[in-house]
Amino acid sequence: MRIILAGATGAVGAPVARALLAAGHDVIGLSRTRNGLPEGVRPLTADALERDGLLRAARGTRADAVIHQLTALKKPPMRHRDMTLTNRLRVEGTANLIALAREVGATRFLTQSMIFGYGYGDLGDQPVTEAAPFGRDGRGGFTAHLRAMRSNEEQTFAIGGIALRYGIFYGAADDPTVDLIRQGRLPVPKGGVISRIHVEDAATATLAALERGRPGQAYNIVDDLPAGWRDYYRAVAEAHGAPAPRTVPAWLLKATPYLHAIFTATCRVSNARAKSELGWTPRYPTYRDGIAATTA
């Protein structure tokens, strides 16, 4: 297939591009500049938030699929305002990429979604499936983020597209938290259990969804072992020969409400549908496996 990949230079988009190329697909990378595109990806230079310019840039191009992997998160978001541009990409950007899909004749559309669409609080001890409510309004500033995720998925499902609800990403080569851990500058709050996914496993799951996913469906893309932040960062520290991060009370992060919510959320998510319908399993079934591979 010929695929337009929006966000091909990102921490997740670049591994997705490499996975698509390795499977024999032709990849066109949509980005605002040509810098950082993986080798073998053909450029399409445009801003996904400027519809007219985007469609002009794509005029005359034909593609079978469009994959939306755009965010504006160069570093972990700490405050609600840090999510503003990503929310726009999930609402306006999705609408513009759907228009792009029509322009190029694409019949497949995949979008990046997130497990936080299930909520930012304590979701209990049982694994959350795709049948759970998604994108319901939350408290305070979280409503804007949840509405943006809901809009992203609703627009996608309306054209028979597929939403990939990824867990917390890890394993990127330029992960800034590794240096913070080495320097002893990353305190970890108590509490919180979250499902994660290595970026390379996110890429293979995206490929599987492109080739075998059912139209109009959502898939949870997570590994097999939800884990607390303290356990995760201690494993990162051990792998890099660094001292274990110190533990601090969660209330110390309340001045950064988005970060506080991520670190204190309990969100155990099931990947059973992705395994059964996509024929996909994570190469790194636990964070320990992924950390070991990334460090090596």
C-alpha positions as CSV (number, residue, x, y, z in Angstrom):
1,M,0.0,0.0,0.0
2,R,1.0,3.6,-0.4
3,I,0.5,5.3,2.9
4,I,0.6,9.0,4.0
5,L,2.0,9.0,7.6
6,A,1.3,12.2,9.5
7,G,3.9,12.7,12.2
8,A,6.6,10.5,10.6
9,T,9.4,12.3,12.4
10,G,8.0,11.8,15.9
11,A,9.0,9.3,18.7
12,V,6.2,7.0,17.6
13,G,5.8,8.0,13.9
14,A,9.4,7.2,13.0
15,P,9.2,3.6,14.3
16,V,5.9,3.3,12.5
17,A,7.5,4.5,9.3
18,R,10.3,1.9,9.6
19,A,7.8,-0.9,10.3
20,L,5.7,0.1,7.3
21,L,8.8,0.2,5.0
22,A,10.1,-3.1,6.3
23,A,6.7,-4.7,5.4
24,G,7.0,-3.5,1.8
25,H,4.7,-0.4,2.0
26,D,5.4,2.9,0.2
27,V,5.5,5.6,2.8
28,I,4.9,9.4,2.3
29,G,5.8,11.4,5.5
30,L,3.6,14.4,6.2
31,S,5.5,17.0,8.3
32,R,6.0,20.8,8.4
33,T,9.7,20.3,7.4
34,R,11.7,17.6,5.7
35,N,14.1,17.3,8.6
36,G,14.3,14.1,10.4
37,L,12.3,11.9,8.1
38,P,13.4,8.2,8.3
39,E,15.4,7.0,5.3
40,G,13.2,5.7,2.6
41,V,10.2,8.0,3.4
42,R,9.1,10.4,0.7
43,P,8.3,13.9,2.0
44,L,5.0,15.8,1.9
45,T,5.6,19.2,3.4
46,A,2.6,20.9,4.9
47,D,0.9,21.9,8.2
48,A,-1.9,19.6,9.2
49,L,-3.7,22.6,10.8
50,E,-3.8,24.6,7.6
51,R,-6.4,22.7,5.4
52,D,-6.1,24.6,2.2
53,G,-2.3,24.4,2.2
54,L,-2.4,20.7,3.1
55,L,-4.7,19.9,0.2
56,R,-2.7,21.9,-2.2
57,A,0.5,20.1,-1.2
58,A,-1.2,16.8,-1.8
59,R,-2.9,17.6,-5.1
60,G,-2.0,14.9,-7.6
61,T,-0.9,12.4,-5.0
62,R,-2.7,9.1,-4.6
63,A,-2.6,6.9,-1.5
64,D,-4.4,3.9,-0.1
65,A,-4.2,4.9,3.6
66,V,-3.6,7.8,5.9
67,I,-2.2,7.3,9.4
68,H,-2.5,10.1,12.0
69,Q,0.3,10.1,14.5
70,L,0.5,13.8,15.1
71,T,1.0,15.3,18.6
72,A,2.8,18.5,19.9
73,L,4.4,16.8,22.9
74,K,8.2,17.4,22.7
75,K,8.4,16.8,26.5
76,P,6.0,15.3,29.1
77,P,3.0,17.7,29.6
78,M,2.8,19.2,33.1
79,R,0.0,21.7,33.0
80,H,-3.3,21.7,31.1
81,R,-2.1,24.4,28.7
82,D,0.7,22.0,27.6
83,M,-2.0,20.0,25.9
84,T,-3.6,22.8,23.9
85,L,-1.9,22.3,20.6
86,T,-2.2,18.5,20.8
87,N,-6.0,18.9,21.5
88,R,-6.2,21.0,18.3
89,L,-4.4,18.3,16.4
90,R,-6.9,15.8,17.7
91,V,-9.9,17.9,16.6
92,E,-9.0,20.2,13.7
93,G,-6.0,18.1,12.6
94,T,-8.1,14.9,12.4
95,A,-10.7,16.7,10.3
96,N,-8.1,18.0,8.0
97,L,-6.4,14.6,7.6
98,I,-9.8,13.1,6.8
99,A,-10.1,15.7,4.1
100,L,-6.7,14.7,2.9
101,A,-7.7,11.1,2.8
102,R,-10.6,12.0,0.5
103,E,-8.3,14.1,-1.7
104,V,-5.8,11.3,-2.3
105,G,-8.5,8.5,-2.5
106,A,-7.4,6.7,0.6
107,T,-9.8,4.0,1.9
108,R,-8.0,3.3,5.2
109,F,-7.6,5.8,8.0
110,L,-5.9,5.1,11.4
111,T,-5.5,7.6,14.2
112,Q,-3.5,7.8,17.4
113,S,-5.6,7.7,20.5
114,M,-4.7,7.2,24.1
115,I,-5.8,5.1,27.1
116,F,-6.4,8.3,29.1
117,G,-9.6,8.7,27.1
118,Y,-11.0,6.2,29.7
119,G,-10.3,8.7,32.4
120,Y,-7.5,10.3,34.4
121,G,-8.5,8.9,37.8
122,D,-8.6,5.5,39.5
123,L,-10.3,3.1,37.1
124,G,-10.1,0.1,39.5
125,D,-8.3,-3.2,39.6
126,Q,-9.9,-4.9,36.6
127,P,-8.4,-4.5,33.1
128,V,-10.3,-1.9,31.0
129,T,-11.6,-3.1,27.6
130,E,-12.6,-1.2,24.5
131,A,-16.2,-1.5,25.7
132,A,-15.7,0.9,28.5
133,P,-17.0,4.5,28.2
134,F,-14.4,6.7,26.3
135,G,-14.0,10.5,26.3
136,R,-16.6,11.3,28.9
137,D,-16.3,14.9,30.4
138,G,-14.0,15.0,33.4
139,R,-13.3,17.5,36.1
140,G,-11.8,20.9,35.7
141,G,-9.3,21.2,32.9
142,F,-9.4,17.6,32.0
143,T,-12.7,18.0,30.1
144,A,-11.0,19.7,27.2
145,H,-8.5,16.8,26.8
146,L,-11.2,14.1,27.0
147,R,-13.4,16.0,24.5
148,A,-10.5,16.2,22.1
149,M,-9.8,12.5,22.3
150,R,-13.6,11.8,21.8
151,S,-13.7,14.0,18.8
152,N,-10.7,12.4,17.3
153,E,-12.3,8.9,17.6
154,E,-15.8,10.0,16.6
155,Q,-14.5,11.6,13.4
156,T,-12.5,8.5,12.6
157,F,-15.3,6.0,13.2
158,A,-17.6,8.1,11.1
159,I,-15.6,7.2,8.0
160,G,-14.9,3.6,9.0
161,G,-11.5,4.3,10.4
162,I,-9.6,2.7,13.3
163,A,-8.5,4.2,16.6
164,L,-5.4,2.9,18.3
165,R,-5.6,3.5,22.1
166,Y,-1.9,3.4,23.0
167,G,-0.6,3.1,26.5
168,I,2.1,5.3,27.9
169,F,5.0,5.3,25.4
170,Y,8.5,4.4,26.4
171,G,11.7,3.2,24.7
172,A,12.4,6.2,22.5
173,A,16.1,6.7,21.9
174,D,15.9,10.4,23.0
175,D,13.8,9.9,26.2
176,P,14.7,12.9,28.4
177,T,13.8,11.1,31.6
178,V,16.9,8.8,31.3
179,D,19.3,11.8,31.8
180,L,17.1,13.1,34.7
181,I,17.4,9.7,36.4
182,R,21.1,9.5,35.9
183,Q,21.4,13.0,37.4
184,G,19.2,12.1,40.4
185,R,16.7,14.8,39.3
186,L,13.5,12.7,38.9
187,P,11.6,12.3,42.1
188,V,8.7,9.7,41.7
189,P,5.4,10.1,43.6
190,K,3.8,7.3,45.4
191,G,0.8,5.5,43.9
192,G,-0.4,5.1,40.3
193,V,-0.5,2.0,38.1
194,I,-0.5,2.4,34.3
195,S,-0.4,0.3,31.1
196,R,2.6,1.1,28.9
197,I,3.8,0.2,25.4
198,H,7.3,0.2,23.9
199,V,7.5,2.5,20.8
200,E,8.6,-0.4,18.6
201,D,5.6,-2.5,19.8
202,A,3.4,0.5,19.1
203,A,4.8,0.4,15.5
204,T,4.1,-3.3,14.9
205,A,0.6,-3.0,16.3
206,T,-0.1,0.0,14.0
207,L,1.1,-2.1,11.0
208,A,-1.1,-5.0,12.1
209,A,-4.1,-2.7,12.4
210,L,-3.5,-1.2,9.0
211,E,-3.4,-4.7,7.4
212,R,-6.0,-6.5,9.5
213,G,-8.0,-4.1,11.7
214,R,-11.8,-4.0,11.4
215,P,-13.2,-0.7,10.2
216,G,-14.9,1.4,12.9
217,Q,-13.0,-0.3,15.7
218,A,-10.8,0.8,18.6
219,Y,-7.9,-1.3,19.8
220,N,-6.0,-1.0,23.1
221,I,-2.3,-1.1,22.3
222,V,-0.5,-1.9,25.6
223,D,1.9,-4.5,26.9
224,D,0.9,-7.4,29.3
225,L,2.0,-5.9,32.6
226,P,0.6,-2.6,34.1
227,A,3.0,-1.2,36.6
228,G,3.6,1.6,39.0
229,W,5.8,4.5,38.2
230,R,8.1,3.8,41.1
231,D,8.8,0.2,39.9
232,Y,9.2,1.4,36.3
233,Y,11.7,4.2,37.1
234,R,13.6,2.0,39.5
235,A,14.1,-0.5,36.7
236,V,15.3,2.3,34.3
237,A,17.8,3.4,37.0
238,E,19.1,-0.1,37.6
239,A,19.5,-0.7,33.8
240,H,21.6,2.5,33.6
241,G,23.6,2.0,36.8
242,A,22.0,5.0,38.4
243,P,20.7,5.3,42.0
244,A,17.0,4.6,42.5
245,P,14.9,7.8,42.2
246,R,13.7,9.1,45.5
247,T,10.0,8.7,46.4
248,V,7.9,11.8,47.2
249,P,4.3,12.4,48.3
250,A,2.0,12.8,45.3
251,W,0.6,16.1,46.6
252,L,3.9,17.8,45.8
253,L,2.9,17.6,42.1
254,K,-0.5,19.4,42.5
255,A,1.0,22.6,41.1
256,T,1.4,20.7,37.8
257,P,-2.1,19.2,37.6
258,Y,-1.7,17.2,34.3
259,L,1.5,15.6,35.5
260,H,0.0,14.9,38.9
261,A,-3.0,13.1,37.2
262,I,-0.7,10.9,35.0
263,F,1.5,9.9,37.9
264,T,-1.4,9.1,40.2
265,A,-3.9,7.5,37.8
266,T,-4.8,3.8,38.0
267,C,-5.4,2.6,34.5
268,R,-4.9,-1.2,33.8
269,V,-5.9,-1.9,30.2
270,S,-6.6,-5.1,28.4
271,N,-4.9,-5.9,25.1
272,A,-7.0,-9.0,24.4
273,R,-8.8,-7.6,21.4
274,A,-5.6,-6.5,19.6
275,K,-4.1,-9.9,20.2
276,S,-7.1,-11.8,18.9
277,E,-8.2,-9.7,16.0
278,L,-4.9,-8.3,14.8
279,G,-2.7,-11.3,15.4
280,W,-0.4,-9.1,17.3
281,T,1.6,-9.6,20.5
282,P,4.1,-7.3,22.0
283,R,7.7,-8.2,21.5
284,Y,8.4,-6.7,24.9
285,P,5.5,-8.1,27.1
286,T,6.7,-6.2,30.2
287,Y,8.5,-2.9,30.9
288,R,11.4,-4.9,32.2
289,D,11.9,-6.6,28.8
290,G,11.6,-3.3,27.0
291,I,14.0,-1.4,29.3
292,A,16.6,-4.2,28.9
293,A,16.3,-4.1,25.1
294,T,16.4,-0.3,24.9
295,T,19.4,-0.1,27.2
296,A,21.3,-2.7,25.1
